[in-house]
Amino acid sequence: MLKNCLLLFLLLAITACDTTKQPVTRAQMKALATERPKNIILMIGDGMGLSQITAGMYANGNQLELEKFPVIGLQKTHASDNLVTDSAASATAFACGVKTYNGAIGITPDKKPVFSILEEAEKNGLHTGLIATSTIVHATPASFIAHQPLRSMYDEIASDFLKTDIDLFIGGGKKFFDEQRADETSLIPSLERNGYTVSSMLDKEVSDINFKSANKIAHFTANDAPVPAALGREYLTEASTKAASFLKRKSTNGFFLMIEGSQIDWGGHANDTKYIVTEMIDFNKTIGAILKFAKKDKETLVIITADHETGGFAINTDSRMDSIAGAFTSDYHTATMVPVFAYGPGAELFSGIYENTAIYYKMRAAFGFEGAVKK
């Protein structure tokens, strides 16, 4: 009880000093003193704005798993150098709590590396994982584990994986870890020496991985980018649920897991409504499975948001239920705010309107991490 009171006092003091970095109300802090998550699962629908969510809902029998989330907020997505963010700057905001320039991975605008929530979770004895339907070195997952000046430095980002103790990562991009790299030096032997069971789509599917016996898992779902869901990609739901169970079994202290539905964004860039809808439905299926896990676990906070909206997507007047006629104002991102959904202990932290950097500080507060953040 005394420890909880002291923690509450500390958090309130931090809030009074800097509301931009610790945007949590007194009532929320009080609730955290009695109800704190052991685990956090952050799910990012890349490019998923309100219109993408709505299109997915109408195309899915007028329902989505997101409707079951009791807490909803809105976050401002702008980068430090541009009102329209890219995935690197926005994911760095979630992961590290700083606004940075478009293209930056886990660094400040003056290119100094910053501690991510994943790295901080590891430092505090939690287990960690990343899953994506893009390459695992793509901007969003990279921002949680790497520190590079440009998102296109895929080989360097892959090398940064060896500098962490992440327990599990699943996604495309095998070629950035094997002999196809520019330096022709494979990282696979180093991963194996570090305790990873390394596999790829060439030898097994996600369903074939022995999650119960492995110490750490690195699985590549494609040599480069995975195919769209409409062309047969099916691993996201199974990988996500098995990863959550894997991390829960490994850790007595808790875990942090980031799951990205990457290709909603790619549908927006392509101005392809069907692409958006099929990716939204795939992401929705995974949300449902993770929500089921969290309801059973009772110690897991689930947060769902987007890095930005893509395409200026709109649902036009000739749309019908289960038949969406979409239109676009751009083939790039827009600066519109995007929603945040939360379920589980600590969910109340995520109501309201706030900067995307606040998501990092809210997760940090939910976990109860204390002290200065240093890289």
Beta strands, then each sheet from edge to edge (+ up, - down):
strand 1: 39-45
strand 2: 71-76
strand 3: 127-135
strand 4: 168-172
strand 5: 196-200
strand 6: 216-220
strand 7: 255-261
strand 8: 300-305
strand 9: 309-310
strand 10: 314-315
strand 11: 326-327
strand 12: 333-334
strand 13: 338-343
strand 14: 352-355
sheet 1: 5+ 6+ 4+ 3+ 7+ 1+ 8+ 13- 2+ 14+
sheet 2: 9+ 12-
sheet 3: 10+ 11-
end
